[in-house]
């Protein structure tokens, strides 16, 4: 079942948070590597994630998620979170390339607040990513995906700032971003029909789906092992927030995990 907002980045979140400070955050298209031909960079691990709300209005407890992510020297990357893509840029500080992302299916019977909503098939979404480093600690990132189920567009624009090291082997990164979606994507995820059993009729327009801000703490235990913890606060846009599907406009998401680099 989908989380509280269209997943412009959510499927990428556990791995991106776990790896952002110690290596390439491959899942969101960042950190292309200069790798020897035929080599690979691989992470495995597990993360405990949780959220203060889901789209059926029920509190969500902690969930243990396996992590697996690989990038090859030709720029291709894949992850167990359902993301695949390829780095095409050879220019330092610039990243771009195609992106393929899995999209969760959803059924009106999945939760009491989903009554009267549309069934979502969960077909893969296609698009691309672009990133630019303003300096060695500041990065602008963006993604644009075509939602094949809703037949519309959704995207995200974000800013990440890594703070000066507070202690050896520890890194703190601040982030902020905005997610947007077209009217067809909003309609598929947040529209409700009274005739189909919903609380009332509701159809949102396209626009901002969410504004997010977060903090990420990375602790490199060694050259191979990494512990990462992160907290993100989300304020839903007016379209999602006014839908009967949504119980809470403000949501806190957290993640803590352990990864091993091969």
N, C-alpha and C positions, 0 to 999 in steps of 0.2 A: 504494500500500500504506500502511496506517496506521502511525503512529509507535507508540512503546512504550506509550502510555497513551491512554485514550479522549479524544477531542479536544474537551474542554470549552472550551479556549481556543486550542489549538495552531494551527488554521487561521488564527487571528487574529494570531498572534505576530509574524510579520515586519513587518506594517504597524503594529501597535500599538506595537511597540518603536521603530520608525522615527519615528513621529509624536507620541508621547506628550508630549514636552516642548515642541514648537513649535506645536502646534495640537490640534484635537480628535482624540482616539484613537477615531475613529468605529467601528472594528471591534469594540471591546468595549463600545460604548455610552456612552462618556464624552464630556464636554466639549461640551455643546450650545452652539451659537453664537447670538448675536443678529445675524442677517444681514438685510440689506435684502430686501424682497420681490422674488422673481424672480432673486436672485443664487445663486451656488454657491461652494463652497470645494473645490478639487481638488488632489490630490497625485499625482505620478507619480515613478517612480524604480526602483531595483533594490537588492536586498539579497543578500548572501552569507550563507547559513545553514548550520549544521552541528550534529551531535549525536554524542555518544560511543557511542550504541547505537540500534538499531532493533529492531522486534519479531521479526526473524528472527535476531537475535544478532550480526549483522555490523557492524563499524564503518562509520559513515557519513561520507563525505567532504563537502567543501564543495559547496553547490549554489547557483547564481545564480537568484534568483527575481524576476520583474518585479513592480512594485508599482503599483497604481492604486486610488485611493479618492476618492469624491465625496460631498459633503453639500450638499443644497439648502436654501433658506431655509424650506421647509415642514417641515424636520426629517428628511426621508428621507435615508438614506445607503446606499451600496453600495460594495463593494470587490472587487477581482479575486481575493481570497482565498476568495470564496464566501460572503460575509456581507452581509446586507441588514437594515435595520431602520428605526425611526422614533423620534425624540425627541418625547415628548408633554408633558413637564413645562415649565411656564413659571415655575417657582419657582427662584430662584438657589440653587445649591448642591445641588439635587436633580435626579436624572436617572432616567428610566424610559421604557420603551416596548417594543414587540414586536420580536422578533429571528427571523431566518431564516438558518440556517447549513448550508452544504454539509457532507456527511459522506463521507469516503473509502471506497471499496469495497476489499474484501480477499478474496483467494482462498487456500485452503490450499496451492496450488502456488507462491505468491509467495515462499516462503522455507522452508528446511529445518526451522526451528523451528515453523512454522505447520502442520505435518502433524497431522491429527486435529482441527483447529479448524473452526469453522463459517464458511461463506462469508458475507460481508457485502455487501449490495446497494449500500449507500451512498446511500440516499434522503435528501432534505433534512430537517433537524431544525427544529422550531419551538419558540418559547418567548419569553422576555423578559429584559430587563436592568434592574437598579436600582443607582443609585449615590448616595452622599451624601458631601458634603465636610464633614469635621469642622472644618477651617479651610482657609485658602487654599492650604496646602501638603500637606494630608493628606486622603486620599480612601478611602472604603470602597466596593468594587464587588462586584456579584454577578450571576450569570447562572443561569437555569434553562431547560433545554431538554428537550423530549420527543423521544427517539430513536425515529424512526419505523421504523427497521429492527429494532431490538431490542424495541420496544414497552415502553420503560421510561424513567426519568428520569435525568438527569445534571445536575450543577450545579457552580458554583464560587463561593467567597467569598474576596475578596482585600483587601489593604491596601497603599496606595501612599503613600510619604512623599518629597516633594521637599526636598532639603537646601538651605540657604542658598547663594547663588551663590559659588562658589570663585574664579571669574574671569569677566570679561565674556564673554557669549555662550556660556557653558558651564553646563550643568545636570546635576545628578546626582540620580537617583531610585532609592530602595530599594523593593522590593516583596516581599510574602510572600502565600501563598495556599494553600488546600486545595481539592481537587477530590473530589467524591463521585459515586457512581452506584448505581442500584438493582440488584437481583440479576439482572434480565433483561439489563441492559447489560453487567454483569460477565461473565455467562455467554456472551454472544455474542462478546466480545472475548478472553476468557481461558480459557474452558472447553476441555478437550482430551479426545478419545475414543481410547482404546487400540484399539478395534475399527476405527476409521477411519484408523489408521496413526500415531496419536500415541505419544509416549514412555510415557504412562500415563494413566489416567483422572483427571480433575481438574475440579471444579466450584466456583468461588468464590461466596461470598455477597456481598450488597450492602454498601457501606460506603465507606471512604476509598480513592480510587484513587491519589492522589498528594498530597504536600506540597511546595511550591516556595518558593524564595527567590531573588531576583535583584537585579542592579544594572544601571542603565541610564544611559549617558553620552551627552548630547546636545550637539552643537556647531553653533550657528547660524552658518554662513559668511556669510550675508547675510539680508535679509528674505525671500528666495526659496529659498535653498539650505540644506540641513540634512544633516549627517553624524551618524549615530547608531550606537552600539555597545552591545551588551548581553550579559550572561552570566546564565544561570539554572541553578541546581542543583535537581534533583528527586529525592526519595526516594519510591519507589512504596509504596503501601499493601500490607498483607499479602496481600490477595486477588490482585492482579496479580503481586506479587513471588514467590509460591510456584507460579505457573503455569509449566509447561514451555515456554511461549511466550517467557518472559522470561529473558534471560541475565544482565542486570545490574540490580540494584535501584536503584543510584544512577547518575544520568545527568546529564551536563552538556550544555546546549544554548547555542549562541552565535549572534549575528547582528550583522552590520555592513552598513550601507547608506547610500545617498545619495538624497535626495528633493528634488523641486522643486515649489514651491507656485504655483499659478496664481491 
